[in-house]
């Protein structure tokens, strides 16, 4: 068996399990739902990401004897239950790459209380992190308006989070990643050439910088289509040296500091003056969707984004929750102030005009007939993902999910793509719920 995910959970889930086994409620049929009460940072939409990783993680949710030996707070009956644990329920939800809004029934997990309750932390930790990154990355892709974006945030987050963040960013439309583990694991194109340390390395014994030697060695090793980092010292001199060494067919130069808009214009003029009309300009340095949008009118050919994308552009979690919504077929709901929920297992459709523009989402009882949406066209959002503990055949892969998101973004009303903070662009209406 591949590495177990069973301890990626919180203690209270196992203590609830023990109590439910004692009082006989462990085997009551339940439905838990993943949804968000609001969108982070007053964004207009969210992006569902991590669904495929959830399905994979559920398949590996098996307790080993070594793991069980650490759970000394549980009684023998609970340990025996966990020893034989296999999730045998059903999962339905929004496919990866789908848009969501406050109260969208993103994921519904059905089974016994015992088998569902201990999955809360595992499911939320994946969906919250991946959806936060994908939601931020999608806004950056919109801001870039067709120009390539490279994910390069590995050094700004935990090592495994770097890999999954790269995946979520690629799902959202990024073109490549600097992270080789992400490239290997998910088939994402890898990108990267050299850092400032490479240029600084080429310094004489007397401390004299030799930028030309650094560029020459890089071109000899990687070819003339490489990207040379030109702002280690003086950027004007760096560009001149880069073209002198590589010639006018140099692939690209990268600017990693300063006023990127001003510098991009300056560098473009200089490159054109040197005959390097096809040499691209790549910019990096703490870019987010707002900085990218501000550079849209500048002669920038590609962006490198690090910190802001792996941290969800200031929203490191999507704010999703996992709540019990049904017990033995009876809807249940929280009534707490500011934390109310809607009872019952639910599916949803998105109502669109004939032009394809989305108008609203409608949630309705899972398994019931979809609601009527008048003259609008209803697009189903909820699909089966797991049946009887086994993944449903034909679930979309990463490339298909990436394409789905790109198409879904086109359906938003134009104001939904605005970067300004405001209300969600679509609301969720509840029908028969």
C-alpha positions as CSV (number, residue, x, y, z in Angstrom):
1,X,0.0,0.0,0.0
2,X,1.2,3.5,-0.7
3,X,1.8,5.8,2.2
4,X,-1.2,5.9,4.5
5,X,-3.2,9.2,4.9
6,X,-5.0,7.9,8.1
7,X,-3.3,10.2,10.6
8,X,-3.9,13.3,8.5
9,X,-6.8,13.9,10.8
10,X,-7.6,15.6,14.2
11,X,-7.9,13.8,17.5
12,X,-11.5,14.9,18.1
13,X,-12.7,12.9,15.0
14,X,-11.4,9.7,16.6
15,X,-12.8,10.5,20.0
16,X,-16.2,11.2,18.4
17,X,-15.9,7.8,16.7
18,X,-15.2,6.1,20.0
19,X,-18.2,7.8,21.6
20,X,-20.5,6.9,18.7
21,X,-19.4,3.2,18.8
22,X,-20.3,3.2,22.5
23,X,-23.7,4.8,22.2
24,X,-24.8,3.0,19.0
25,X,-24.9,6.0,16.7
26,X,-21.8,5.0,14.7
27,X,-23.7,3.2,12.0
28,X,-26.5,5.7,11.4
29,X,-26.5,6.7,7.8
30,X,-25.3,10.3,7.3
31,X,-24.4,12.9,4.7
32,X,-21.6,15.4,5.2
33,X,-21.3,18.4,2.9
34,X,-18.3,20.6,2.0
35,X,-19.2,24.3,1.3
36,X,-18.0,27.8,1.9
37,X,-20.0,30.4,3.8
38,X,-18.2,33.2,2.0
39,X,-15.4,33.8,-0.5
40,X,-12.0,34.9,0.8
41,X,-11.0,38.5,0.3
42,X,-14.4,39.4,-1.1
43,X,-13.7,37.7,-4.4
44,X,-16.3,37.2,-7.1
45,X,-15.9,33.5,-7.5
46,X,-13.9,30.5,-6.3
47,X,-12.3,27.5,-8.1
48,X,-12.8,23.9,-6.9
49,X,-9.3,22.2,-6.9
50,X,-8.0,19.2,-5.2
51,X,-10.9,16.8,-5.9
52,X,-8.7,14.2,-7.6
53,X,-6.3,14.4,-4.7
54,X,-9.1,13.8,-2.2
55,X,-10.2,10.7,-4.1
56,X,-6.6,9.4,-4.1
57,X,-6.2,10.2,-0.4
58,X,-9.4,8.4,0.5
59,X,-8.1,5.2,-1.1
60,X,-5.1,5.4,1.1
61,X,-7.0,6.1,4.3
62,X,-6.0,2.8,6.0
63,X,-4.6,2.5,9.5
64,X,-1.3,0.6,9.9
65,X,-0.4,-1.3,13.1
66,X,2.3,1.3,13.7
67,X,-0.2,4.1,13.5
68,X,-2.7,2.3,15.7
69,X,0.0,1.8,18.4
70,X,0.2,5.6,18.8
71,X,-3.5,6.0,19.5
72,X,-3.4,5.1,23.2
73,X,-6.3,7.3,24.0
74,X,-8.7,4.9,22.2
75,X,-10.3,1.8,23.6
76,X,-10.0,-1.7,22.1
77,X,-13.3,-1.6,20.2
78,X,-12.4,1.6,18.5
79,X,-8.9,0.4,17.6
80,X,-10.5,-2.8,16.1
81,X,-12.8,-0.6,14.0
82,X,-10.0,1.5,12.7
83,X,-7.9,-1.6,12.0
84,X,-10.5,-2.8,9.5
85,X,-11.5,0.7,8.3
86,X,-12.3,1.1,4.6
87,X,-14.5,3.9,3.3
88,X,-17.4,2.2,1.7
89,X,-19.7,5.1,1.1
90,X,-20.5,7.5,-1.8
91,X,-19.1,10.8,-2.8
92,X,-20.7,13.3,-5.2
93,X,-19.7,16.8,-6.0
94,X,-18.4,19.5,-8.3
95,X,-15.8,18.3,-10.7
96,X,-12.3,19.7,-10.3
97,X,-12.0,23.0,-12.2
98,X,-15.6,24.0,-11.6
99,X,-16.5,27.4,-10.2
100,X,-18.2,27.7,-6.8
101,X,-19.9,30.4,-4.7
102,X,-21.0,30.8,-1.1
103,X,-23.2,27.8,-0.1
104,X,-22.4,25.8,-3.3
105,X,-22.6,22.1,-2.3
106,X,-19.1,21.4,-3.5
107,X,-18.8,17.9,-2.1
108,X,-21.2,15.5,-0.4
109,X,-19.9,12.4,1.5
110,X,-22.4,9.7,2.4
111,X,-22.0,6.6,4.5
112,X,-22.2,5.8,8.2
113,X,-21.4,8.4,10.7
114,X,-18.3,6.4,11.7
115,X,-16.8,6.2,8.3
116,X,-17.6,9.8,7.3
117,X,-16.7,11.7,10.4
118,X,-13.1,10.8,10.5
119,X,-12.5,12.1,7.0
120,X,-13.2,15.8,7.8
121,X,-9.7,17.0,8.3
122,X,-8.2,15.1,5.4
123,X,-10.8,16.4,2.9
124,X,-10.7,20.0,4.1
125,X,-7.0,20.2,4.3
126,X,-6.7,19.3,0.6
127,X,-9.7,21.2,-0.8
128,X,-9.0,24.4,1.3
129,X,-5.3,24.6,0.2
130,X,-5.8,23.7,-3.4
131,X,-8.9,25.8,-4.0
132,X,-7.2,28.8,-2.4
133,X,-4.3,28.5,-4.8
134,X,-6.4,27.8,-7.9
135,X,-8.8,30.7,-7.1
136,X,-5.9,33.1,-6.8
137,X,-4.1,31.7,-9.9
138,X,-7.3,32.0,-12.0
139,X,-7.5,35.7,-11.3
140,X,-3.8,36.0,-12.3
141,X,-4.4,34.2,-15.5
142,X,-7.3,36.6,-16.3
143,X,-5.1,39.5,-15.5
144,X,-2.3,38.2,-17.8
145,X,-4.8,38.2,-20.7
146,X,-3.2,35.4,-22.6
147,X,0.5,35.9,-21.7
148,X,2.2,32.9,-20.1
149,X,2.7,32.6,-16.3
150,X,5.3,30.4,-14.7
151,X,4.7,29.2,-11.1
152,X,7.9,29.6,-9.1
153,X,6.9,29.7,-5.5
154,X,8.4,26.5,-4.1
155,X,10.8,28.3,-1.8
156,X,8.0,30.2,-0.2
157,X,6.0,27.3,1.3
158,X,6.3,23.9,2.8
159,X,8.0,21.4,0.5
160,X,5.0,19.2,-0.2
161,X,2.7,22.2,-0.3
162,X,4.9,23.5,-3.1
163,X,4.1,20.5,-5.2
164,X,0.4,20.6,-4.7
165,X,0.3,24.4,-5.2
166,X,2.1,24.0,-8.5
167,X,-0.6,21.5,-9.5
168,X,-3.5,23.9,-8.5
169,X,-1.8,26.8,-10.3
170,X,-1.5,24.7,-13.5
171,X,-5.1,23.7,-13.2
172,X,-6.0,27.4,-13.1
173,X,-4.1,28.1,-16.3
174,X,-0.5,28.7,-15.4
175,X,1.8,27.4,-18.1
176,X,4.7,25.9,-16.2
177,X,6.3,25.4,-12.8
178,X,9.8,25.6,-11.5
179,X,9.2,22.6,-9.2
180,X,10.6,19.3,-10.6
181,X,8.6,17.1,-8.3
182,X,5.4,18.7,-9.5
183,X,6.5,18.2,-13.1
184,X,7.2,14.6,-12.4
185,X,4.1,13.8,-10.4
186,X,1.6,15.7,-12.6
187,X,3.2,16.1,-16.0
188,X,3.4,19.9,-15.7
189,X,5.9,21.6,-18.0
190,X,9.0,22.6,-16.1
191,X,10.8,26.0,-16.5
192,X,13.9,27.6,-15.1
193,X,17.4,28.8,-16.0
194,X,19.5,30.7,-13.5
195,X,19.4,32.8,-10.4
196,X,21.4,35.9,-9.3
197,X,23.9,33.5,-7.6
198,X,25.0,32.3,-11.0
199,X,26.0,35.7,-12.1
200,X,27.6,36.5,-8.8
201,X,29.6,33.3,-9.0
202,X,31.5,34.7,-12.0
203,X,33.6,37.2,-10.1
204,X,37.3,37.6,-10.5
205,X,39.8,37.0,-7.7
206,X,39.9,40.8,-7.2
207,X,36.1,40.9,-6.8
208,X,35.5,42.3,-10.3
209,X,32.1,41.1,-11.6
210,X,32.2,39.2,-14.9
211,X,28.6,39.2,-16.1
212,X,29.7,38.3,-19.6
213,X,31.4,35.1,-18.4
214,X,28.2,34.1,-16.6
215,X,26.0,34.7,-19.6
216,X,28.5,33.0,-22.0
217,X,28.6,29.9,-19.9
218,X,24.8,29.7,-19.6
219,X,24.3,30.1,-23.3
220,X,27.0,27.4,-24.0
221,X,25.2,25.0,-21.6
222,X,21.6,25.8,-22.4
223,X,21.6,27.2,-25.9
224,X,20.8,30.7,-27.2
225,X,17.0,30.2,-26.5
226,X,17.8,30.5,-22.8
227,X,16.6,33.3,-20.5
228,X,19.3,35.6,-19.1
229,X,18.8,37.4,-15.8
230,X,19.9,41.0,-16.5
231,X,19.4,42.9,-13.3
232,X,22.1,41.6,-11.0
233,X,24.1,44.8,-11.5
234,X,23.1,47.5,-13.9
235,X,20.2,46.5,-16.1
236,X,21.1,48.6,-19.1
237,X,24.6,47.1,-19.1
238,X,23.2,43.7,-18.4
239,X,21.0,43.8,-21.5
240,X,23.8,45.1,-23.7
241,X,26.1,42.3,-22.4
242,X,23.4,39.6,-22.9
243,X,22.9,40.5,-26.6
244,X,26.7,40.9,-27.1
245,X,27.2,37.4,-25.8
246,X,24.1,35.6,-27.1
247,X,23.4,37.6,-30.2
248,X,20.0,39.1,-31.3
249,X,18.2,35.7,-31.3
250,X,18.5,35.4,-27.5
251,X,15.4,33.7,-26.2
252,X,14.5,36.1,-23.3
253,X,15.8,38.4,-20.6
254,X,14.3,38.4,-17.1
255,X,13.8,41.4,-14.8
256,X,13.4,40.6,-11.1
257,X,13.5,44.0,-9.4
258,X,12.6,47.6,-9.7
259,X,9.7,49.4,-11.3
260,X,8.8,46.6,-13.7
261,X,6.7,48.6,-16.0
262,X,9.2,51.4,-16.5
263,X,12.0,48.9,-16.9
264,X,10.1,46.7,-19.4
265,X,9.6,49.7,-21.7
266,X,13.3,50.7,-21.3
267,X,14.5,47.2,-22.0
268,X,12.2,46.7,-25.0
269,X,13.5,49.9,-26.6
270,X,17.1,48.7,-25.9
271,X,16.5,45.2,-27.3
272,X,14.9,46.6,-30.4
273,X,17.7,49.0,-30.9
274,X,20.2,46.1,-30.7
275,X,18.2,44.2,-33.3
276,X,16.8,41.7,-30.8
277,X,13.2,42.1,-31.8
278,X,12.3,38.6,-30.9
279,X,13.9,38.4,-27.5
280,X,11.1,38.1,-24.9
281,X,10.9,40.0,-21.6
282,X,10.0,38.0,-18.5
283,X,9.3,39.8,-15.3
284,X,9.1,38.5,-11.7
285,X,9.3,40.0,-8.2
286,X,6.3,39.6,-5.8
287,X,3.7,39.7,-8.6
288,X,0.0,39.2,-7.8
289,X,-3.1,39.7,-9.9
290,X,-3.1,43.4,-9.4
291,X,0.5,43.9,-10.4
292,X,0.0,41.7,-13.4
293,X,-3.0,43.7,-14.5
294,X,-1.0,46.9,-14.1
295,X,1.6,45.5,-16.4
296,X,-0.9,44.5,-19.1
297,X,-0.1,47.6,-21.3
298,X,3.6,47.1,-20.9
299,X,5.9,45.1,-23.3
300,X,6.0,42.1,-21.0
301,X,5.9,38.7,-22.6
302,X,5.7,36.4,-19.6
303,X,5.4,36.5,-15.8
304,X,7.0,34.5,-13.0
305,X,4.8,34.3,-9.9
306,X,6.0,32.9,-6.6
307,X,4.9,33.9,-3.1
308,X,1.4,35.2,-3.9
309,X,0.2,32.1,-5.8
310,X,1.4,29.5,-3.3
311,X,-0.2,31.5,-0.5
312,X,-3.4,31.9,-2.4
313,X,-2.7,35.6,-3.0
314,X,-3.3,36.5,0.7
315,X,-6.0,33.8,1.2
316,X,-4.1,30.7,2.3
317,X,-7.4,28.8,2.8
318,X,-10.6,28.8,0.8
319,X,-12.6,28.8,4.1
320,X,-14.5,25.6,3.2
321,X,-16.2,23.6,6.0
322,X,-17.4,20.0,6.3
323,X,-20.8,19.8,8.0
324,X,-23.3,17.0,8.8
325,X,-26.4,17.8,6.8
326,X,-28.5,14.6,7.0
327,X,-29.0,11.7,9.4
328,X,-31.0,8.6,8.3
329,X,-32.6,10.6,5.5
330,X,-33.6,13.5,7.8
331,X,-32.1,16.9,7.1
332,X,-30.2,18.5,9.9
333,X,-28.6,22.0,10.1
334,X,-26.7,24.3,12.4
335,X,-28.6,27.4,13.5
336,X,-25.6,29.2,15.1
337,X,-25.4,32.9,14.4
338,X,-23.2,33.5,11.3
339,X,-22.7,29.8,10.9
340,X,-26.0,28.6,9.7
341,X,-26.2,25.7,7.3
342,X,-28.8,24.2,4.9
343,X,-29.9,20.7,5.8
344,X,-30.1,17.7,3.5
345,X,-27.7,16.2,0.9
346,X,-27.8,18.4,-2.2
347,X,-26.9,18.5,-5.9
348,X,-26.8,21.7,-8.0
349,X,-27.3,23.1,-11.5
350,X,-26.1,26.3,-12.9
351,X,-28.7,28.3,-14.8
352,X,-27.4,30.0,-18.0
353,X,-28.8,32.2,-20.7
354,X,-28.8,30.8,-24.2
355,X,-25.7,33.0,-24.8
356,X,-23.9,30.8,-22.2
357,X,-23.7,33.5,-19.5
358,X,-24.4,32.1,-16.0
359,X,-27.2,33.7,-14.0
360,X,-27.4,31.7,-10.8
361,X,-26.9,28.3,-9.1
362,X,-29.8,26.2,-7.9
363,X,-29.3,23.6,-5.2
364,X,-31.9,20.8,-4.7
365,X,-32.1,17.5,-2.9
366,X,-29.6,15.0,-4.1
367,X,-31.3,12.2,-6.1
368,X,-34.3,14.4,-6.9
369,X,-35.3,15.7,-10.3
370,X,-33.4,18.9,-11.2
371,X,-35.4,22.1,-10.8
372,X,-37.0,24.0,-13.6
373,X,-35.1,27.2,-14.6
374,X,-37.7,28.7,-16.9
375,X,-36.2,29.9,-20.2
376,X,-32.7,29.4,-19.0
377,X,-30.6,26.3,-19.6
378,X,-29.5,24.2,-16.7
379,X,-26.0,22.8,-16.6
380,X,-25.5,19.9,-14.0
381,X,-22.7,20.6,-11.5
382,X,-22.9,17.6,-9.3
383,X,-21.4,14.4,-10.6
384,X,-20.8,11.0,-8.9
385,X,-17.2,10.5,-7.8
386,X,-17.1,7.4,-5.5
387,X,-19.6,4.6,-5.3
388,X,-19.4,2.0,-2.6
389,X,-15.9,3.2,-1.7
390,X,-14.6,2.8,-5.3
391,X,-13.8,5.7,-7.6
392,X,-16.2,6.1,-10.6
393,X,-14.6,5.3,-13.9
394,X,-13.9,8.2,-16.3
395,X,-13.3,11.0,-13.9
396,X,-11.5,13.9,-15.7
397,X,-7.7,14.2,-15.5
398,X,-5.7,17.3,-14.8
399,X,-5.7,18.5,-18.4
400,X,-9.4,18.0,-18.8
401,X,-10.1,19.9,-15.6
402,X,-7.8,22.7,-16.7
403,X,-9.8,23.0,-20.0
404,X,-13.1,22.9,-18.1
405,X,-12.1,25.8,-15.9
406,X,-11.0,27.9,-18.8
407,X,-14.4,27.3,-20.4
408,X,-16.3,27.9,-17.1
409,X,-14.6,31.3,-16.7
410,X,-16.0,32.4,-20.0
411,X,-19.6,31.8,-18.7
412,X,-19.2,34.4,-15.9
413,X,-20.9,37.8,-16.3
414,X,-18.2,40.3,-17.3
415,X,-18.2,41.8,-13.8
416,X,-17.3,38.4,-12.4
417,X,-13.8,38.7,-13.8
418,X,-13.2,42.1,-12.2
419,X,-10.3,42.1,-9.7
420,X,-12.1,44.6,-7.4
421,X,-13.6,43.4,-4.1
422,X,-17.3,43.0,-4.2
423,X,-20.2,40.5,-3.8
424,X,-20.0,37.1,-5.4
425,X,-21.1,37.4,-9.0
426,X,-23.6,34.5,-8.7
427,X,-25.9,33.5,-5.8
428,X,-27.0,30.0,-4.8
429,X,-30.8,29.5,-4.6
430,X,-32.2,26.5,-2.7
431,X,-35.1,24.6,-4.3
432,X,-37.0,22.1,-2.1
433,X,-34.3,22.3,0.5
